């Protein structure tokens, strides 16, 4: 992973990857980091507007992304009694693209990631979680930690086991019984790791 970049983007989701493509076209040395080992394989979003499609067009990827979209998708929201609360059904494409498009986010993310292969000055680094940043006279220093096994390690007792992570959201330690939201447990591990690293750095500085 490069130690110097003009721009650091934290998060390899659709927004981060789109921005990286925009910067790549402008010749900006860019580093994209994500705490996960690869792209997420499940969707977190359901729709794109016409402005998003125009943005994909501007970065030269619209023809690869369109097969993963559903133009003129109607989106309806209901309450528990099946009463319609709201409906999104724009009727036209007066500005060139449909105003409402469904999309398969993992497939779109994958196309955006492949698009970065066009640029030697754009790098993607997985398994990197941003823990902090500090402004200096000539830029910003960003600190990263490796989140490996943080989702399997109990923040309460330190026991690591794959089965501790019951699901995407559930964490239950097989040794001590500690239960928490999986992301919250992992975040506490990241914080403890960062604090330990910082304490070690301070100790070395005072010793020197």
VOBA-666497 format. One record per residue: residue in three letters; x, y, z of N, C-alpha, C, O, CB in turn. Coordinates in steps of 0.1 Angstrom, whole numbers, always signed. Glycine has a CB too. Example, Ala and Ser with C-alpha at 12.3 -4.5 7.8 and 13.67 -1.06 7.14 Angstrom:
BEGIN
  residu   n.c1   n.c2   n.c3  ca.c1  ca.c2  ca.c3   c.c1   c.c2   c.c3   o.c1   o.c2   o.c3  cb.c1  cb.c2  cb.c3
     ALA   +132    -57    +78   +123    -45    +78   +132    -33    +78   +142    -33    +85   +113    -45    +90
     SER   +128    -22    +71   +137    -11    +71   +129     +0    +79   +134    +11    +80   +141     -6    +57
END
This chain:
BEGIN
  residu   n.c1   n.c2   n.c3  ca.c1  ca.c2  ca.c3   c.c1   c.c2   c.c3   o.c1   o.c2   o.c3  cb.c1  cb.c2  cb.c3
     UNK     +8    -12     +0     +0     +0     +0     +9    +12     +0    +19    +13     +7    -10     +0    +12
     UNK     +5    +22     -8    +13    +34     -9    +13    +42     +4     +3    +42    +12     +8    +43    -20
     UNK    +24    +49     +7    +25    +57    +19    +21    +72    +16    +19    +80    +26    +39    +57    +25
     UNK    +19    +75     +4    +16    +89     +0     +5    +89    -11     +6    +82    -21    +28    +97     -5
     UNK     -5    +98     -9    -15   +100    -19    -20   +114    -18    -19   +120     -8    -27    +90    -17
     UNK    -26   +119    -29    -32   +132    -29    -46   +132    -22    -49   +141    -15    -34   +137    -43
     UNK    -53   +121    -23    -66   +119    -17    -67   +105    -12    -64    +95    -18    -77   +122    -28
     UNK    -73   +104     +0    -76    +91     +6    -91    +90     +8    -97    +99    +14    -69    +89    +20
     UNK    -97    +79     +2   -111    +77     +3   -113    +65    +12   -108    +54    +10   -117    +74    -11
     UNK   -121    +67    +23   -124    +56    +32   -137    +50    +29   -148    +57    +31   -123    +62    +47
     UNK   -137    +38    +25   -150    +31    +21   -151    +28     +7   -152    +37     -1   -162    +39    +26
     UNK   -150    +15     +3   -151    +11    -11   -166     +7    -15   -168     -4    -20   -142     +0    -14
     UNK   -175    +16    -12   -189    +14    -16   -191    +22    -29   -181    +27    -35   -199    +20     -5
     UNK   -203    +23    -33   -206    +29    -46   -202    +44    -47   -197    +49    -57   -221    +29    -50
     UNK   -203    +51    -36   -199    +65    -36   -184    +67    -36   -179    +74    -44   -205    +73    -23
     UNK   -177    +59    -28   -163    +60    -27   -156    +55    -40   -147    +61    -45   -157    +51    -16
     UNK   -161    +44    -46   -156    +39    -59   -159    +49    -71   -151    +50    -80   -162    +25    -62
     UNK   -171    +55    -70   -174    +65    -81   -164    +77    -80   -159    +82    -90   -188    +69    -80
     UNK   -162    +82    -68   -153    +93    -66   -139    +89    -70   -132    +98    -76   -153    +97    -51
     UNK   -135    +77    -67   -122    +73    -71   -120    +73    -86   -110    +76    -92   -118    +59    -66
     UNK   -131    +69    -94   -130    +69   -108   -130    +84   -113   -123    +87   -123   -143    +62   -114
     UNK   -137    +93   -107   -137   +107   -111   -123   +112   -109   -118   +119   -118   -147   +115   -103
     UNK   -117   +110    -98   -103   +115    -95    -93   +108   -104    -84   +114   -108   -100   +112    -80
     UNK    -95    +95   -107    -86    +88   -116    -86    +95   -130    -75    +96   -136    -90    +74   -118
     UNK    -97    +99   -135    -98   +105   -148    -91   +119   -148    -87   +124   -158   -113   +107   -152
     UNK    -90   +125   -136    -84   +138   -135    -69   +137   -132    -62   +147   -130    -91   +146   -124
     UNK    -64   +125   -131    -50   +123   -128    -45   +124   -114    -34   +127   -111    -42   +132   -137
     UNK    -55   +123   -105    -52   +125    -91    -48   +112    -84    -55   +102    -86    -64   +131    -83
     UNK    -36   +112    -77    -31   +101    -71    -40    +98    -59    -41   +105    -49    -16   +103    -66
     UNK    -48    +86    -59    -58    +83    -50    -56    +70    -43    -52    +60    -50    -72    +84    -57
     UNK    -59    +69    -30    -59    +56    -23    -73    +54    -17    -78    +62    -10    -48    +57    -12
     UNK    -79    +42    -20    -92    +38    -15    -89    +27     -5    -82    +17     -8   -101    +34    -26
     UNK    -94    +29     +7    -92    +19    +18   -106    +14    +23   -115    +22    +23    -83    +24    +29
     UNK   -106     +1    +27   -118     -4    +32   -115    -15    +43   -105    -22    +41   -127    -11    +21
     UNK   -122    -15    +54   -119    -24    +65   -122    -39    +61   -118    -48    +68   -126    -20    +77
     UNK   -130    -41    +51   -134    -55    +47   -124    -61    +38   -116    -53    +32   -148    -55    +41
     UNK   -124    -74    +36   -114    -80    +28   -118    -80    +13   -109    -82     +4   -113    -95    +31
     UNK   -130    -76    +10   -134    -75     -4   -147    -67     -5   -152    -63     +6   -136    -89    -11
     UNK   -153    -66    -17   -166    -59    -18   -177    -67    -10   -176    -79    -10   -170    -58    -33
     UNK   -186    -59     -5   -198    -66     +2   -206    -72     -9   -209    -66    -19   -206    -55    +10
     UNK   -211    -85     -6   -218    -92    -16   -233    -92    -14   -241   -100    -20   -214   -107    -16
     UNK   -238    -82     -7   -253    -80     -5   -256    -65     -7   -247    -57     -4   -257    -86     +9
     UNK   -268    -62    -11   -271    -48    -14   -275    -40     -1   -281    -46     +8   -283    -47    -24
     UNK   -271    -28     -1   -275    -18    +10   -284     -7     +4   -290     +0    +12   -263    -13    +17
     UNK   -284     -6     -9   -292     +4    -15   -301     -2    -26   -299    -13    -30   -283    +15    -22
     UNK   -312     +5    -30   -321     -1    -39   -324     +8    -51   -329     +3    -61   -334     -3    -32
     UNK   -320    +20    -51   -323    +29    -62   -313    +40    -66   -305    +44    -57   -336    +36    -59
     UNK   -313    +43    -79   -305    +54    -84   -313    +64    -91   -323    +60    -98   -294    +48    -93
     UNK   -310    +77    -90   -317    +87    -98   -310    +90   -111   -299    +84   -114   -319   +100    -90
     UNK   -315    +98   -119   -309   +101   -132   -296   +108   -131   -287   +107   -139   -319   +110   -140
     UNK   -294   +116   -120   -281   +122   -118   -270   +112   -116   -259   +114   -120   -282   +132   -106
     UNK   -273   +101   -109   -263    +91   -106   -259    +84   -120   -248    +81   -122   -268    +80    -97
     UNK   -269    +82   -128   -266    +76   -141   -258    +85   -150   -249    +80   -157   -280    +72   -149
     UNK   -260    +98   -149   -252   +108   -157   -238   +108   -151   -229   +109   -159   -258   +122   -156
     UNK   -236   +106   -138   -223   +105   -133   -215    +93   -138   -204    +94   -142   -223   +105   -117
     UNK   -222    +81   -139   -216    +69   -144   -212    +72   -159   -202    +67   -164   -225    +57   -143
     UNK   -221    +79   -166   -218    +83   -180   -205    +91   -181   -197    +89   -190   -230    +90   -187
     UNK   -204   +100   -172   -192   +110   -172   -179   +103   -170   -169   +107   -174   -194   +121   -162
     UNK   -179    +91   -162   -167    +84   -160   -165    +72   -169   -156    +64   -167   -167    +79   -145
     UNK   -173    +71   -180   -172    +61   -190   -176    +47   -187   -171    +38   -193   -158    +61   -194
     UNK   -185    +46   -177   -188    +32   -172   -203    +29   -174   -208    +19   -170   -184    +30   -158
     UNK   -211    +38   -180   -225    +37   -180   -230    +24   -187   -239    +18   -183   -232    +49   -186
     UNK   -223    +21   -198   -227     +9   -206   -225     -4   -199   -231    -14   -201   -219     +9   -219
     UNK   -215     -4   -189   -213    -16   -182   -222    -17   -169   -224    -28   -164   -198    -16   -177
     UNK   -227     -5   -165   -235     -5   -153   -250     -7   -157   -258    -13   -149   -233     +8   -146
     UNK   -255     -2   -168   -269     -2   -172   -275    -16   -171   -286    -18   -167   -271     +3   -185
     UNK   -267    -27   -175   -274    -41   -175   -277    -45   -160   -285    -54   -159   -264    -51   -180
     UNK   -272    -38   -150   -275    -41   -136   -285    -32   -130   -287    -31   -118   -262    -41   -128
     UNK   -293    -25   -139   -303    -16   -134   -317    -19   -139   -318    -27   -149   -299     -1   -138
     UNK   -327    -14   -133   -341    -16   -137   -347     -2   -139   -350     +5   -129   -349    -24   -127
     UNK   -348     +3   -152   -352    +17   -154   -367    +19   -150   -375     +9   -152   -350    +21   -168
     UNK   -371    +31   -146   -385    +34   -143   -391    +25   -132   -402    +22   -133   -393    +34   -156
     UNK   -383    +21   -123   -388    +13   -112   -397    +21   -103   -394    +33   -100   -376     +7   -104
     UNK   -408    +15    -99   -417    +21    -90   -414    +16    -76   -413     +4    -73   -432    +18    -94
     UNK   -413    +26    -66   -410    +22    -52   -422    +27    -44   -425    +39    -43   -397    +28    -48
     UNK   -428    +18    -36   -439    +21    -27   -436    +17    -13   -430     +7    -11   -452    +14    -32
     UNK   -440    +26     -4   -437    +23    +10   -451    +21    +17   -460    +30    +16   -429    +35    +17
     UNK   -452    +10    +25   -464     +7    +32   -462     +6    +47   -450     +3    +51   -471     -6    +27
     UNK   -472     +9    +55   -471     +7    +70   -475     -8    +73   -478    -16    +64   -479    +17    +78
     UNK   -475    -11    +86   -479    -25    +90   -493    -29    +87   -496    -41    +87   -476    -26   +105
     UNK   -501    -19    +84   -515    -22    +80   -517    -21    +65   -528    -21    +60   -525    -12    +87
     UNK   -506    -22    +58   -506    -22    +43   -512     -9    +37   -517     -9    +26   -514    -33    +38
     UNK   -512     +2    +45   -516    +15    +39   -504    +21    +32   -493    +21    +37   -522    +24    +51
     UNK   -507    +27    +21   -496    +33    +13   -492    +46    +19   -500    +55    +21   -501    +35     -2
     UNK   -479    +47    +22   -474    +59    +28   -468    +69    +18   -469    +81    +19   -463    +56    +39
     UNK   -461    +63     +8   -455    +71     -2   -452    +63    -14   -451    +51    -13   -441    +78     +3
     UNK   -451    +70    -25   -448    +63    -38   -439    +71    -46   -440    +83    -48   -461    +60    -46
     UNK   -428    +65    -51   -419    +71    -60   -420    +65    -74   -416    +54    -76   -404    +70    -55
     UNK   -426    +73    -83   -428    +67    -97   -427    +79   -107   -436    +82   -113   -442    +60    -98
     UNK   -415    +85   -108   -413    +95   -118   -416    +90   -132   -412    +79   -136   -398   +100   -118
     UNK   -424    +98   -140   -430    +93   -152   -422    +94   -164   -425    +89   -175   -443    +99   -154
     UNK   -410   +101   -164   -404   +104   -176   -388   +104   -175   -383   +102   -164   -408   +118   -182
     UNK   -382   +107   -186   -367   +108   -186   -364   +121   -194   -356   +121   -203   -360    +96   -193
     UNK   -369   +132   -189   -368   +145   -197   -354   +150   -198   -351   +158   -207   -377   +155   -190
     UNK   -345   +145   -189   -331   +150   -189   -322   +139   -194   -310   +139   -192   -327   +154   -175
     UNK   -328   +129   -202   -319   +119   -208   -319   +105   -202   -317    +96   -209   -306   +124   -209
     UNK   -321   +105   -189   -321    +92   -182   -333    +91   -173   -338   +101   -168   -308    +90   -174
     UNK   -338    +78   -171   -350    +77   -162   -347    +83   -148   -335    +81   -143   -353    +62   -161
     UNK   -356    +89   -142   -354    +95   -129   -354    +85   -118   -348    +88   -107   -365   +105   -126
     UNK   -359    +73   -120   -359    +63   -109   -354    +50   -115   -360    +45   -125   -373    +62   -103
     UNK   -343    +44   -109   -338    +32   -114   -335    +22   -103   -328    +26    -93   -325    +34   -123
     UNK   -340    +10   -104   -335     +0    -94   -322     -5    -98   -318     -3   -110   -345    -12    -93
     UNK   -314    -10    -89   -301    -15    -93   -296    -26    -83   -300    -27    -72   -290     -4    -93
     UNK   -288    -35    -89   -282    -46    -81   -268    -41    -76   -258    -41    -83   -280    -59    -89
     UNK   -268    -36    -64   -256    -29    -59   -243    -37    -60   -233    -31    -64   -259    -25    -45
     UNK   -243    -50    -55   -230    -57    -56   -224    -57    -71   -212    -56    -72   -231    -71    -51
     UNK   -233    -58    -81   -228    -59    -95   -223    -45    -99   -213    -44   -106   -240    -63   -104
     UNK   -230    -34    -95   -226    -21    -98   -213    -18    -91   -204    -12    -98   -237    -10    -94
     UNK   -212    -21    -79   -199    -19    -72   -187    -26    -79   -177    -21    -80   -200    -24    -57
     UNK   -190    -38    -84   -180    -46    -90   -175    -39   -103   -163    -39   -107   -185    -60    -94
     UNK   -185    -33   -111   -181    -26   -123   -173    -13   -120   -164    -10   -127   -194    -22   -131
     UNK   -177     -7   -109   -169     +5   -105   -155     +2   -101   -146     +9   -104   -177    +13    -94
     UNK   -154    -10    -94   -140    -14    -90   -132    -18   -102   -120    -14   -102   -141    -26    -80
     UNK   -137    -25   -111   -130    -28   -123   -126    -16   -131   -115    -15   -137   -138    -38   -133
     UNK   -134     -6   -131   -131     +7   -138   -119    +13   -133   -112    +20   -140   -143    +16   -136
     UNK   -115    +11   -120   -103    +17   -115    -90    +10   -121    -79    +16   -119   -103    +15   -100
     UNK    -91     -1   -127    -80     -8   -133    -74     +1   -145    -63     -1   -149    -84    -21   -139
     UNK    -82    +11   -149    -77    +20   -160    -66    +29   -155    -59    +36   -163    -89    +28   -165
     UNK    -65    +31   -142    -56    +41   -137    -45    +35   -128    -47    +29   -118    -64    +51   -128
     UNK    -32    +38   -132    -21    +34   -124    -19    +42   -112    -13    +37   -102     -8    +35   -133
     UNK    -25    +53   -111    -24    +62   -100    -35    +61    -89    -36    +69    -80    -23    +77   -104
     UNK    -44    +51    -91    -54    +48    -81    -52    +34    -75    -51    +25    -83    -68    +49    -88
     UNK    -52    +33    -62    -49    +21    -55    -60    +18    -46    -66    +27    -39    -35    +21    -48
     UNK    -64     +5    -44    -74     +0    -35    -67     -9    -25    -60    -19    -29    -86     -7    -42
     UNK    -69     -6    -12    -63    -14     -1    -74    -20     +8    -81    -12    +14    -53     -6     +7
     UNK    -75    -33     +8    -85    -40    +17    -79    -43    +30    -67    -42    +32    -90    -53    +10
     UNK    -88    -46    +40    -84    -49    +54    -76    -38    +60    -66    -39    +67    -75    -62    +54
     UNK    -81    -26    +58    -75    -14    +64    -87     -5    +69    -95     -1    +62    -67     -6    +53
     UNK    -86     -3    +82    -96     +5    +89    -90    +18    +94    -80    +18   +101   -103     -3   +101
     UNK    -96    +29    +90    -91    +42    +94    -94    +44   +109   -105    +43   +113    -97    +54    +86
     UNK    -83    +47   +117    -85    +48   +131    -84    +63   +135    -88    +67   +146    -75    +40   +138
     UNK    -78    +71   +127    -76    +85   +130    -69    +93   +120    -63    +86   +111    -70    +87   +144
     UNK    -69   +106   +121    -61   +114   +111    -57   +127   +118    -64   +131   +128    -69   +117    +98
     UNK    -46   +133   +114    -41   +145   +120    -35   +154   +109    -28   +149   +101    -30   +141   +131
     UNK    -38   +166   +110    -33   +176   +100    -19   +180   +104    -16   +183   +115    -43   +188   +100
     UNK    -11   +181    +94     +3   +185    +96     +5   +198    +87     -4   +202    +79    +13   +174    +92
     UNK    +17   +203    +87    +20   +215    +79    +19   +213    +64    +15   +222    +57    +34   +220    +82
     UNK    +22   +201    +60    +22   +198    +46    +12   +188    +41    +13   +182    +30    +36   +193    +42
     UNK     +2   +185    +50     -8   +175    +45    -16   +169    +57    -17   +176    +68     -2   +164    +37
     UNK    -21   +157    +55    -28   +150    +66    -22   +136    +67    -20   +129    +57    -44   +150    +63
     UNK    -20   +132    +80    -15   +119    +82    -27   +110    +87    -34   +114    +96     -4   +119    +93
     UNK    -29    +99    +80    -40    +90    +83    -35    +77    +89    -26    +72    +84    -49    +87    +70
     UNK    -41    +73   +100    -37    +61   +107    -47    +49   +104    -59    +51   +105    -36    +63   +122
     UNK    -41    +38   +100    -49    +26    +97    -46    +15   +106    -34    +14   +111    -47    +22    +82
     UNK    -55     +6   +109    -53     -7   +116    -58    -18   +107    -67    -16    +99    -59     -6   +130
     UNK    -53    -30   +109    -57    -42   +102    -69    -48   +111    -66    -52   +122    -46    -52   +100
     UNK    -81    -49   +106    -92    -54   +114    -94    -69   +114   -104    -74   +118   -105    -48   +109
     UNK    -83    -76   +109    -84    -91   +108    -88    -97   +121    -82    -94   +132    -71    -97   +103
     UNK    -98   -106   +121   -103   -113   +133   -110   -105   +143   -115   -110   +153    -92   -120   +139
     UNK   -112    -92   +141   -119    -83   +151   -133    -87   +152   -139    -85   +163   -117    -69   +147
     UNK   -139    -93   +142   -153    -97   +143   -155   -110   +149   -166   -114   +153   -160    -97   +129
     UNK   -144   -117   +152   -145   -131   +158   -139   -131   +172   -140   -140   +179   -137   -141   +150
     UNK   -134   -119   +176   -127   -118   +189   -136   -111   +200   -141   -101   +197   -114   -111   +188
     UNK   -138   -117   +211   -146   -111   +222   -139    -99   +228   -128   -101   +232   -149   -122   +232
     UNK   -146    -88   +228   -140    -76   +234   -139    -77   +249   -132    -70   +256   -148    -64   +230
     UNK   -148    -86   +255   -148    -87   +270   -137    -96   +275   -131    -93   +285   -161    -93   +274
     UNK   -134   -108   +269   -125   -117   +274   -113   -120   +265   -103   -126   +269   -132   -130   +278
     UNK   -114   -116   +252   -103   -118   +243   -103   -131   +235    -94   -134   +227    -90   -117   +250
     UNK   -113   -139   +238   -114   -152   +231   -118   -151   +217   -127   -144   +213   -124   -162   +238
     UNK   -110   -157   +208   -113   -157   +194   -117   -170   +188   -111   -180   +190   -100   -152   +186
     UNK   -129   -170   +182   -134   -182   +176   -144   -178   +165   -152   -169   +167   -141   -191   +187
     UNK   -143   -185   +154   -152   -181   +142   -167   -182   +146   -174   -173   +142   -149   -190   +131
     UNK   -171   -192   +154   -185   -193   +157   -190   -183   +167   -202   -182   +170   -187   -207   +163
     UNK   -181   -174   +172   -185   -163   +181   -194   -154   +172   -204   -148   +178   -173   -155   +186
     UNK   -191   -152   +160   -199   -144   +151   -211   -152   +145   -209   -159   +135   -190   -138   +139
     UNK   -222   -151   +152   -234   -159   +148   -240   -155   +135   -245   -164   +128   -244   -158   +159
     UNK   -240   -143   +132   -246   -138   +120   -239   -124   +116   -230   -120   +123   -261   -137   +121
     UNK   -244   -118   +106   -239   -105   +102   -240    -95   +113   -232    -86   +114   -246   -100    +90
     UNK   -250    -96   +122   -252    -86   +132   -250    -92   +147   -249    -84   +156   -266    -81   +131
     UNK   -250   -105   +149   -250   -110   +162   -236   -116   +166   -229   -123   +158   -260   -121   +163
     UNK   -232   -112   +178   -219   -117   +184   -222   -123   +197   -229   -117   +206   -208   -106   +185
     UNK   -218   -135   +200   -220   -142   +212   -208   -151   +215   -205   -161   +208   -233   -151   +212
     UNK   -200   -147   +226   -188   -154   +229   -190   -168   +234   -198   -169   +243   -180   -146   +239
     UNK   -184   -178   +229   -185   -191   +233   -179   -194   +246   -182   -204   +253   -180   -201   +222
     UNK   -169   -186   +250   -163   -188   +263   -169   -181   +275   -173   -187   +285   -148   -183   +262
     UNK   -172   -168   +274   -177   -160   +285   -191   -157   +284   -198   -152   +294   -169   -148   +287
     UNK   -197   -159   +272   -212   -156   +270   -215   -141   +267   -226   -138   +266   -219   -159   +283
     UNK   -204   -133   +266   -207   -119   +262   -214   -118   +249   -211   -124   +239   -193   -111   +261
     UNK   -225   -109   +249   -233   -107   +237   -233    -92   +233   -234    -84   +242   -247   -112   +239
     UNK   -232    -90   +220   -233    -76   +215   -236    -76   +201   -235    -86   +194   -219    -68   +218
     UNK   -239    -64   +195   -240    -63   +181   -226    -65   +175   -216    -60   +181   -245    -49   +176
     UNK   -225    -73   +165   -212    -77   +159   -203    -66   +155   -191    -65   +158   -214    -87   +147
     UNK   -209    -56   +149   -201    -44   +145   -196    -36   +157   -185    -31   +157   -210    -35   +136
     UNK   -205    -35   +168   -201    -28   +180   -189    -35   +187   -180    -29   +191   -213    -26   +190
     UNK   -190    -48   +187   -179    -56   +193   -166    -54   +186   -155    -52   +192   -183    -71   +194
     UNK   -167    -55   +172   -155    -53   +164   -149    -39   +166   -137    -37   +166   -158    -55   +149
     UNK   -158    -29   +167   -154    -15   +168   -146    -13   +181   -136     -6   +182   -165     -5   +168
     UNK   -151    -20   +192   -143    -19   +205   -130    -25   +204   -120    -20   +210   -152    -25   +216
     UNK   -129    -36   +196   -116    -42   +194   -106    -33   +186    -94    -32   +190   -117    -56   +187
     UNK   -112    -26   +176   -104    -17   +169    -99     -6   +178    -87     -2   +177   -112    -11   +157
     UNK   -107     -1   +186   -103    +10   +195    -93     +6   +205    -83    +13   +207   -116    +16   +203
     UNK    -94     -6   +210    -85    -11   +220    -71    -13   +213    -61    -10   +219    -89    -25   +226
     UNK    -71    -18   +200    -59    -20   +193    -52     -7   +190    -40     -5   +192    -62    -27   +179
     UNK    -60     +4   +187    -54    +17   +184    -48    +23   +196    -38    +29   +196    -65    +26   +178
     UNK    -56    +22   +208    -51    +27   +220    -38    +20   +225    -29    +27   +230    -61    +26   +231
     UNK    -37     +7   +223    -25     +0   +227    -13     +4   +218     -2     +6   +223    -27    -15   +225
     UNK    -16     +6   +205     -5    +11   +196     -1    +25   +200    +11    +27   +200    -10    +11   +182
     UNK    -10    +34   +203     -7    +47   +207     +1    +47   +220    +11    +55   +221    -19    +56   +209
     UNK     -3    +39   +230     +5    +39   +242    +19    +34   +240    +28    +38   +246     -3    +29   +252
     UNK    +21    +24   +231    +34    +19   +228    +43    +29   +222    +54    +31   +225    +33     +6   +219
     UNK    +37    +37   +213    +44    +48   +206    +49    +58   +216    +60    +63   +216    +36    +54   +195
     UNK    +40    +62   +225    +43    +72   +235    +54    +67   +245    +63    +75   +249    +31    +76   +243
     UNK    +53    +54   +248    +63    +48   +257    +77    +48   +250    +87    +51   +257    +59    +34   +261
     UNK    +77    +45   +238    +90    +45   +230    +96    +59   +229   +108    +61   +230    +88    +39   +216
     UNK    +87    +69   +227    +91    +83   +226    +97    +88   +239   +108    +94   +239    +80    +92   +222
     UNK    +91    +84   +251    +96    +89   +263   +109    +81   +267   +118    +87   +273    +86    +86   +275
     UNK   +110    +69   +263   +122    +61   +265   +134    +66   +258   +145    +66   +262   +120    +46   +262
     UNK   +131    +72   +245   +142    +77   +237   +146    +91   +242   +155    +97   +236   +137    +78   +223
END
